[in-house]
Amino acid sequence: MIDYTELKKGVQIVLEGAPYEILESAPMKKAQRRVVIQTRLRNLVSGNMLERTFHQGDTFDEAELVKTESVFLYSNRGKYVFCEKNNKGNRFELGESTLGDSARFLKQNQGVTAVRFDGKIINVILPIKVTLKIKEAPPGVKGDRAQGGTKTVTLETGAIMQAPLFVETGDEIEINTDKGEYVRRV
């Protein structure tokens, strides 16, 4: 059991039968009242955000999440198919709404971590940094500017993002999947 004072960033709890991760947590005290904890939570199944205030005496069960090494196989009509790394026959699929924005950085045979809650796979976690090849990049035109510029490029997965002017078609770049940003040219 987790007490309301233990609600810190990164803690995973079960709230109303669903697993949540705490993104922000701040204690607040008003006048002569008791301290309450204001939190911002993310539902690990649907990805929805929630703001909730917890009071003294509130207790929670810790979300028991099991992580399994998996591999992305292919996507078809908004469904993404994965399999366990050691057991290729044990396949599962997730919808585009479950994966969210991270789905645009998935390429075939890429390793991911599957997250299981109550025996059901609820989501997958991509590595923080992935290397992808640039499929299309317009020529970098440098104008009269003081800072380096960016241009819109298309990656091998079909994702469109901003990259520096010096990258070209065929280059491999490293991308931060959490922020969806260019990191460096490989």
N, C-alpha and C positions, 0 to 999 in steps of 0.2 A: 504494500500500500504506500502511496505517495501522499504526503501531507501538502496542503496548499502553499506552505512556505518553501517547499522544494521545487516549485514550478520555475524552472530556469530555461534559458534558451537551449534548444536541442533535446529537451526531455520529451519522451513520447508516452502519451497516456491514452486510456480508453475513456471516451466521453460519449454517452448515449449509444453505446454499442459499436462505435467506430473508432479507429485509431487516429490520433491527432499528434502533430508535432508542434511544440511551442516555438514560435519565431521571435517573439518579444515578450518580456515580462518586466513589470515595474510595480513596486509597492506604492500605495497611495494612502494617505491619512488625511481625513477631513475633521477639523475642529476636535470634538470630544468623542468621535467615533473610533471604532477599531480599525486596524490596518486591513486594507483589501489589496488583492493582487490583480492588476489589470494585465490581460494577456492578449496576444494576437496569435491565433492558431491556424494551422493548415491541415485540412482533412487529407490523410494519406491515400484514401481510396479515390475520391473525386477531385482533389486538388483545390477545393473551395477554401476561401479564407473566412475566418470567423473572429470576432472580437468578443471577449467574455471577461467578466469580473468575478473573481472567486473570493469567498469570505472565510473567516476563521471557522475551522471545523470541517471544511470540505476535504474529502479524501478521494483518491483515484487509484485505479488499477494501472500498473505499468503495462504498456502495450508490448506484448511479446512478439517481436518480429524476427522471422527466420530468413536469413539471406543465403541465396544459392547462386553459384556461378553459372551463368547461362550464355547463350550465343544467339544473336539476331540472325534469322534465316532470310526472311523476305516480307514484303508488304503487298497487300492486295485489297483494293476497294476500302481503304480506311482501316483495315485490320493489319496488325503487325504480329508476325509469327516468330516465336522464340523456341529454343529447346535447351534442356539442361546440358551442361558442358560434357559431363561424363556419360550421359544417357540420351543419345540423339533421338530415340523413339519417344521420349517423354516430352511432348510439345505442348505449348500453350500459346494463346493469342490474346492481345490486348487491343482495345480500340484507340483511335486517335485522340479522343477526348481524355482518356486516362493518361496517356503519355505526355500530352500537352506540347509545349514548344520544343522539348528535347527530341521529339521524333524526327525533326529535320536534319539531325546530325547522325542518324543511324545508317550504317552501310553494311552490306552482307558480310557475314562471318565475324562481326565485331563482338567482342566480349562485353557483357553487361552483368549487373548483379540484380537478380530477381528478389523481390521482397514479398514474403508470404505472411499472412495474418489469418489465424483460425483455419489453417489448411488451404486457404485460397490465395493465389497470387494476385496482389493488388496493384503492383507497379514494378518498374525496373529503374535502376539507377545507372546512368552512363558514367564512364570514367570522366574525371574533371577535365582532362585535356585529350582531344582526339586530333589525329592528323588526317586531313582530307585534301584531295587534289582539286585544283581550280579548273573547271570545265570551260568557262567563258570569262574573259576579262577585257574590257575596252582598253585601248591604249591610254597610258597615263599622260595627260596633258598638264604640264606645269605652268601655271600662270604667275602673275606677280603677287605672291603671298609670302608672309613671314614664316608661317608654320607649314609643316608637311600636310599634304591633302590626302583625301581618301577617294575611292571610287567603288562603285557597286560591282561585285563579282558574283558569279554563279558557281556553286560547288558541285562535285560529282553526285551528291545526294539530291540535288535540285534546290538546295537552300540558297537564298540570296542574302548577302551580307556586305558590310563595308570593310574594305581592306586598304592598305597604303597604296600609293601610286606606283611603287616599284614592282609589285607582284604582277606576274603575267600568266597567260593561259599555260597550263601544264605544271606550274609550280605546286608544291605541296606546302600547306600552311597548317599551323597548329591553332586550334580553336578552344576557348574556354566554354564548355557546355553549360555551365551555370549561368553565365552572363550573356552567352551568345556572341562573344567578341573575338576578334583576331588577337592572337598572342605573338606569333613570330613565324617567319618563313623557315621551313626545314631544309 
